Amino acid sequence: MQYFILQQIYLSASKAVRPHFGGQEPNFRVVTLLEPPKKQMILYLEQEHLGQPITEVPTRLARVEVIVKGSRDENQLFELTVDLDSDKVVQKQHHKGKHSYIDSDYMQAVEKACLADDNVQAEISTLKLPPEATVVVEAWAYATDGMNDMTERLTMCWFYMRFSDNADANYYAYPLDVCAEVSESLQVTKIYRLPAKPSERIHQEKRPYDRRKMHSTAASEYHPNLRPSPRTTTKPYQVVQPNGPSFRIEGNHLEWEKWSFRVGFNYREGLTLHDIRFDGRSLFYRLSLSEMFVPYGDPRAPYARKAAFDLGNDGAGINANNLRLGCDCLGTIAYFDAHHNTPAGEPMKLPNVVCCHEQDDGILWKHTNFRTKNPVVARSRILVLQTIITVSNYEYIFAWHFGQDASIVYEIRATGILSTVPIDLDVEEKVPYGTVVAPGVLAPYHQHLFSLRIDPAIDGHTNSLVVEESTPLPINDPAVHNPFGIGYVTEQKTIEEEGGFDLDFTKNRVFKFVNESKINPITGTPVGFKLLPFYSQNLLSHPSSFHAKRSEFGDHAVWVSRYQDADLFPAGKYTMQSTGGDGLASTIARRRETHTAESVRDQDIVIWHTFGSTHNPRIEDWPVMPSEKLMVGLKPVNFFSGNPGLDVAPSTQDKNKSVLYYAMAEKCVHQGCGKLFTDATAECKYHPGPPVFHEGQKGWKCCKPRVLTFDEFMAIPPCTVGVHSTTDKPPEVEENKPKEDDAALAQKIAELSAGPRRTPIPTAQAHAPTPPPPPESESDDPTLAIPDGATCRRRTCGKTYTKGAAREGESCVYHPGAPIFHEGSKGYSCCKRRVLEFDQFMKIEGCASKDRHLFIGSGKKNKGGSGSSGEEKLETVRHDFYQTPANVIASFFLKKINKEAAKVEFRDKVVALDLVTTDAPPKRYTAEVPLYGAIDPVKSTHKILGTKLEVTLAKADGASWPVLRGDEALTGEILQVGRAGRA
């Protein structure tokens, strides 16, 4: 059965209708398929699914709405039913006082007529608008407020302005305090000046526009052509299905995984779903959004007229967007087109109004056996059918999600622009029913109420509504066993009569649709589905208001009614300027009053779920609103014999092809950056100059900071901004050579020469050879036990000892020489290789080898034998120094120095050190360090850092020290110009 309207239907239906109006050309408002009676369709569908011959094909009928002129030249609305098999009208009805929907063509005609009216132009001139302003009129359906005769259609016109020539400029940022009423004959009947303060009413005072309301376009424009450049941090996200999608479409019939259903579309409801089945079992006969109502809460007249039935007044189908590939839907997309009619009754294509695609939806199920540590995970895939509508200022995204676990989710996302009204800038009191979003711009509070129509067919068409509540067991009732007070049970109530019900989260109230004649063999309960409602507020308008009378479905969250073929719309078939009494609640009440109400237990029933959003705008909703998500679920309850998604294949990397971030990222080679990056155009902060290491100070040639420790050096902020690179080589390390002219250098030498002269270097001392490094133990002391996990002491070997392991066949590759750090380059004295980065230095392979590791060495005890057992005596430690005119700052590098046990004694030309570490076992370094020059012991100080001892030696005579130790060979004259220290 075809639920999409075929093009030839329009021509056949309009041709059959024309002769019924005496030669007058009707204005065709609606030409749509009239769905066959359900009883006929049930037989047809069952025979189709069983593969049996079709014994009776339901008659194809079209429903047609036309407007023609009456005897007094008034518009009259007629509804006709056309038998498409015989091309004859089988029913004709005149709906007096009722109005059809309004479309965009009519709205634009109203706007044009309004602006062309002389009285409107005169009113606009009193506003004294800026010359660059363009007035924009927005037409709305008139919401009944009791102030006018609703038998004639009226349209409200709200006025705005924009300052840009760009037609996409946000005119809602500049609401004007003018509105007008326009008749069905496109005549302006009334003009109002709108209230500008909470206490005001409609008036006729001619106030000029307050130009203080003009504000920055960046604050109120949404279109990218009118805004600053967008962010550039969002990387492309692409959905690729190399083997194509998992769904299959034939006409309007769709199959995916175990799901099958038909897709329908009409001018009013938009997307509809029919004959929904899972693994061949019937679940739902029809699913659709049947109505939505958007009442505004500003109580001042004339704002009561802002209340929109966006389906009944405007139509979700005729306002559906032409969805764009790669924008509105992602992945492998299938589109459905639809058709509507022109005023002449001819077909008009609506392209790409529904998109169909698959989405990853996270994890469907997972478990890890904590004993075996073996996880099993299946990812969830959902099928999405989506349509988007634009109704004046708002967009609504409607989407059905089908899950592999037999669940269905209906998702609505509301976005678009807030409808605004003017407000006085000098108003002192806070507006209690709206939010100011821009200067002189008020966004009134409002509600969005939706009615989801659910026609269940749970294993057949005789279903019941069950209300289930979870209640705690009493604790002191002798008839109930609940000694610990923790028990609770569920209470079930099967609904017998039509009516409305409210949600109650305090009782976990659940609404289930069950087939009482089909019992689950495992649970012993009827098979069913449950509603996962969207908890929201009911209609806030007073019951006596026209808002409440017209939107009766808003009184309760859930309704149940006996199925009737004509009961499709909970606010009635004709909502345009309705006055109430035609909706779902009134229909149920009339059945009770006339004693025609029938039981809804074990019957063909319809469930209606009312949900929505009470939208009290935020400034974050301006100038365009981030989508607000509302979700309703339908889930099986004891319908299957287990998890229906259990047979979904476990997720594997072989199929999913996920990419590890660090595998696709590259490392920037710029000095000072070194970050991993995936975008070669991303910002990079780095040092273009080489590192500089001189007399203990560290820094970069490209900028001024100089520091003392390596950690501080690594933390120097980069001084240049560019882009990342993997090919640009870091600059070579340069020697720190003076680049001053001869005159400046001579002047500095003269200044230094005038200062105190240093003590002459004794000849013997000047030629003393450099003392050799202390001999290294060649093997471990066999009398000492090697601790489990001990690390080889030879440089860069790094092997660890495993207790009980054989020592034969060991191979120790190491560096016998000392590490060398000189002006940015790093290496070992025993070999020639030099690198720039510390990570590369740590990876330099050893250049010598031995056949046995050295884990504990000779095991020498502390000098004098007073140390604790296992204490290691160090013969030497690395040192460095730099100087100022008054001080020599020396560093003795030893990690983990015990601050409490360390002893430092300053003498005239000696520093006595006794340093003990906190290692286990501890290390001890004792030495009397002869100094090159004399010091002032009283002024000399020391401090212990994480990796070294730092001593500040106060020079006794101010002379320059070419070396630190008195027993070191001179390396040549070093000219210190200026004052060293941290920059």
C-alpha positions, 0 to 999 in steps of 0.5 A, a space after each residue: 500500500 502506497 502512503 506517499 501521494 503519487 503525482 497522478 492523484 492530484 490531477 485525478 482528484 482536482 479534475 473530479 472536484 471542479 464540476 461541483 462548483 458551478 464553473 468556479 475555479 476552486 482554490 485547492 488547499 489540500 489534495 491528499 490520500 485518505 487512508 483506507 479504513 483500518 479494518 480493510 487494511 488489517 486484512 490486506 497487510 496480514 495477507 501481504 505478510 503471509 504471502 497469501 493472495 490479496 482478496 480485497 484491495 482497499 479503495 483508494 480515496 483522496 481527501 480534498 479541501 477547497 475554498 470558493 466564493 459564496 453568494 456574498 463574496 465570502 470565502 467558503 471551505 469545502 471538504 470532499 472525498 474522491 474515489 480515485 478508482 472511479 474518479 468520482 466525488 463520494 462525499 462533500 461537506 461545507 465547513 461553516 466558520 472553519 478555516 484551512 491552513 495558511 501557507 507561505 504564499 498567502 503569508 507573503 501576500 499578506 506582508 506585501 499588502 500590509 506594507 503597501 497600505 497608506 495608513 501603515 506607511 503613515 504609522 511607520 513614518 511616525 517612528 522616524 527610523 534611520 534612513 538605512 533601515 528596512 521594515 520587515 513584516 512577519 505574518 502570523 495566524 490569528 490566535 483566538 482571544 475573544 476580541 474578534 469574530 472568528 468566522 472571518 479569517 484574520 492575520 496578525 502582522 508584527 513589524 521589525 526592521 533590519 539595517 543590512 542590505 543582506 536579506 539574511 540579517 536578523 530582523 528579530 533584533 529590532 522589533 518595532 512597537 507596531 502591529 496590524 490586523 489584515 482581513 482575508 481580502 488582504 485589507 488592513 483593518 486595524 493598526 496598534 502601537 504595542 506596549 513597551 513597559 510591563 504596565 502598558 496596554 495597546 495605545 495610539 501614542 506616536 513614539 519615535 524609535 529609540 535609536 539607543 536600541 541600535 547595537 553591534 551586529 556581532 551580538 545579534 547576527 547569526 549568518 556567517 556572512 554577517 559575523 566575524 570569522 568562525 572558529 577553526 578548531 573543529 576538524 572534519 568529521 566524516 562517516 564512511 560505510 565502505 560496504 554501503 548502508 545496512 538498510 534496503 528501500 523499495 518504494 516506500 517500504 524500508 527494511 533494516 536489521 530486523 525492522 520493516 515498515 512503510 514511510 508516509 508523508 502528508 502536508 500536515 503531519 509530515 513524516 508518518 510511519 506505518 505497519 511497523 514490525 520487528 522480526 516479522 512480529 507486529 508492533 505498531 500500526 501507525 506512528 506520527 506527530 499529530 499536533 504541536 501548540 506554541 502559546 506565548 505567556 506575555 499577558 499584555 494585549 495583543 500578545 494573546 494572539 501569539 499562539 501557533 498550531 504549527 501543524 494544524 495552522 501551518 503544516 509540517 509537510 508543506 514547511 519541510 526543508 529540502 535537506 542538504 547532503 552533508 549538512 542536515 544528515 551525515 553518512 550514506 544518505 537515502 532521501 524521500 521526496 514528497 508532493 503537495 498541490 498548487 492552488 490550481 490542484 496540480 502536483 508540486 514536488 517537495 524534494 528531499 523532505 526525509 533523510 534516512 541514514 545510520 548512526 553509531 549510538 555508542 555501546 549497545 551492551 558490554 560485560 567484562 568477566 572480572 575473573 578472566 578479564 575478557 570483555 565482550 562489547 557490541 556497539 549500537 547502530 541506529 537507523 534514523 529517519 529525519 525531517 526538518 521544518 521551518 515555521 517563521 522563526 523556529 526550526 524543528 528537527 523530527 527524527 525516528 530512531 530504530 535500535 537493534 534492541 527493538 527500541 524506538 526513540 522519537 527525538 525532537 530538537 527545537 532551534 531557530 530564533 526567538 520571537 521578540 517584542 519591543 521593551 522600553 530601555 528605561 523600564 525600571 521594573 523587571 519584566 516577569 514574563 520574558 528575558 531581555 536578550 538585546 537592548 530594547 529586545 524582549 524574548 517572551 516566555 512560551 511553551 512548546 507542546 507536542 502530541 505523539 500519536 501511537 497506534 499500537 498493534 502489539 502482536 495484534 490489534 486488541 491491546 490494553 493500556 496498563 498503568 504500573 507503579 512501584 510502591 514500597 512494602 509496609 514495614 510494620 504490617 504483620 501480613 507482609 514480610 518486610 523485616 528490613 524495610 527494603 522491599 517494594 513491589 509493582 502494582 498494575 492497573 488495566 485501564 477500562 475507559 477512555 481518558 487522560 492521565 498524568 505522569 508521577 516520577 515519585 511512583 515510577 509510573 509506567 504506561 504499558 501497551 499489552 496484548 493480554 491474549 499473548 502471554 510470554 512463556 518465560 515471565 508469564 505476563 502479557 507481551 507488551 511495549 512501554 512508553 518512556 515519556 518525556 517529563 515536562 510541564 502541562 499547559 500553563 494557561 488557565 482552563 478558562 482561556 482560549 489557549 486551554 480550550 483550543 489545546 485540550 490535549 495539553 491537560 494530561 501527559 497520556 491519553 487513551 482512546 478507542 480507535 476511530 478512523 477519523 480521530 487523527 488530531 488531538 486539537 481537532 481537524 481545523 485549528 485555525 481560529 478555533 474556539 475549542 470543543 473539537 479536540 480529543 478531550 471534548 470527543 471523549 466527553 461527548 461519548 460519555 454524555 451520549 453513552 456511546 463510550 466503549 471500553 478500551 480494554 482488549 480493544 483497538 486503542 490509540 495512545 496520545 503522549 503530550 510532552 514539550 518544553 517550557 521555554 524561558 529564554 536565556 541569553 545563550 539562546 540569542 541570536 540563534 538557539 542551540 538545539 533543545 532536545 526532547 526524546 520519547 521512547 518505546 521499549 519492549 516489556 516481556 515481549 521477547 524471550 531475552 535481549 533482542 540485541 544479543 545477536 548483534 556481532 561484537 565490535 572489533 577493530 578489524 571492522 571499525 578501523 578506529 585510528 589511534 590519535 598518537 599513531 596519526 599525530 606527528 611531532 613538531 621538531 621546532 625547539 621549545 614546542 615538540 608537541 604532537 599535532 595532526 593539523 599542519 596549520 595549527 599554531 606553534 610556539 617555539 624558539 627559532 634560536 639555538 640554546 645557549 649554555 654558558 658558565 652555568 647559565 642556560 637560555 635561548 639565543 633568540 630571547 633574553 631569559 637566563 636561568 640556572 637549572 635545567 627544569 627552569 630552562 625547559 620552562 622558558 616560554 617560546 618567543 615566536 609563533 608559527 606553524 608546526 613542522 616535521 621537516 624544519 631542522 633546528 638551528 645548529 648550536 652556536 658558540 657564545 662569542 662576543 660580537 662587540 666592536 673593538 672600541 667597546 670591548 677595549 673600554 670594558 677591559 679597561 674598566 675591569 683592569 681598574 678593579 682589584 687584581 686577582 692573586 697570581 697563579 702559582 707556576 706549579 699550580 698552573 701546570 698541574 695535570 688534571 686529576 684522573 677520575 676515581 677508579 671504577 669497581 670492576 665487579 661486584 663484591 661477592 661477600 655482599 648480597 645483590 638486592 632484587 631489582 638492583 640496576 646496573 651502575 654503569 652509565 646507560 646500561 640500565 639492566 636490572 637484577 633478578 634474584 636467583 638469576 644466573 650471572 653467566 653470559 651477561 653483556 653490559 653495554 655502557 659509557 665509561 666516560 662522563 656525560 658532557 653538556 656544552 652549549 646545547 650539545 650533549 654526549 659522553 667523553 668516551 665517544 664522539 656522538 653529540 645530540 641536541 635533545 635530552 631524549 636523544 641523549 638518553 638513547 645514545 648507545 654505549 660504546 664499551 662492553 663488559 661480560 658482567 654487570 656492576 650492580 653493587 660494586 666494591 660495597 665500600 663502607 662509609 669513611 671511618 666505618 661509622 656509617 650504616 651497613 650498605 652505605 655507599 661512598 662516592 669518590 667524586 660528584 660533577 660540579 659546575 660554577 659561574 661568577 659575579 664580581 662579588 660571588 662565585 656560585 658553584 653547584 655540586 650535583 647529587 640527587 636526594 641530599 638529606 637536608 637534615 644530615 648534610 654538613 657544609 663548612 666554609 673556610 678561607 680557601 676550602 669548602 668542607 662537604 659531608 653530603 648523605 642522600 636519602 637513597 636506600 642504601 644511602 650514598 655519602 660524598 665527603 670532600 674538602 674542596 680546595 678553592 682557587 681564591 680566598 672567600 669570606 666564610 661568614 658571608 658565604 651560604 648554601 642551599 640544597 635543591 632537588 638535584 644538587 647542592 648550590 653554594 654561594 662563595 663570597 669573594 674575599 678580594 673580588 678577583 675573577 676565578 678562572 676555575 673553581 678548584 685550586 687543584 684544577 688546571 687552568 683552561 685559559 683566561 675567561 673574560 666576564 663582562 657585565 653581571 651574570 644572573 637570571 634575566 
